Amino acid sequence: MRSKRLQLILWIVIILIGILLLLHNLQLFYLNEQLLWGSAIIVLGGIFIRIYKKRFPKRNILILGIIFLIIGLITTLDSVIIIPEDLIVTIFLWSGSAIFISIYIHRNESWWTIIPAGVLMILGIIVTLDAFHLLGGDILWFIFLLGMSLIFWFLFLIKDDKNKLDLAQYPALFFTIFSFYILSFSWKSLLADILLPISIITCGFYLMMKNI
């Protein structure tokens, strides 16, 4: 009963959108086209999610539905209030990251999703920091590289019999050292000069103890 009621509501919404668009085109009613398209995309996302739940439980359909919902929501909000472009980019990046994270949560063997999830999350942070002029220049490269190292360290920590991720430690070590190398050039301070050799020493000790 509830399923049929939701279907009825969905079809009514689609019909109303069509009627409003017709009245707008006939110049009988003014309609914000961006708001209309945003609402239509949200409805489309809802349809894909419903198809996923009721008929085709394939993750690709769910992801497509979530993407449409995000795009529709951003479009709708942007038609009502002015959203800075950088914030829109950040929302897209973090939404994409959340999708990949949700895939990993439901299927732990899909460890590869951690990489795009982490990259999108880092890029969102960088866009935000740059947009609000909190940080800039090579410091942002340091944040990106350090974030990449954390991604691979995480992959190394979740290794098990199914996910053989021992090799993840090597890009993790590389990105760790390289990030502090960039920091030593972009941030002129004694602390930055100390962190680079400490990171090299720490990584060296780690590899030595691992092979003893």
Phi, psi and omega in degrees: 000312179298323180297316180292325179294318178295321177298316181298317179299318181298315180292323178297318179299317179297316179297317179298319177299317179297318180295315180298320178295320179297313179297324179294316180293330177275003179060031176262349183203132179272131180225132175291109185297324179295320177295321179297311181294323176300316179295320180296320180292323176298317178298318179299318177299320178297323179296315180297320179294322178294319177300319179299317184287323190258329190235311185235089182285060178254135187298329180299322179294319179297314180299316179299318178298317179295319179299315178297320179298317181296313180298316180296319180295316179296317179298317180295314180297322181292334178283336181266315177232151181280118180254128178303142182301321180298323179292323177298316178300317180298317179299317178299313182297313182289328176293318176298319177299317181297324179296313180295323178296319179296324177297316180295321180298321181279333180223094184296338179286345178274059184296334183299336181293340179297325183294303178296327178298314180293317181298315180296322178296315179297315180299322177297319178296317181296316179300318180295313180299320181288322182295321181266008177056036178281321177217161179198179177068215184291342177300325178293325175295322177299315180297319180297312182293320177296322176297319177298321178296320180294325177299311183287329173296321178296316178300320179295323182288334182266009180297143176207194182295327179279316181256094181275094188242034180299326183292345182297338181294332184286312173296330177297316178296317180299310182294327178297309182293316183295324180296317179287335174295315177296320180298322182296334179269328185271338182237101184281093178204162180295323180298316180296321179293332180279322185297323181298304180296327178296319179295321178294315180298316180298315179295322178296316178298320181299312180294323180294312180294329181291329185260002177278000000 
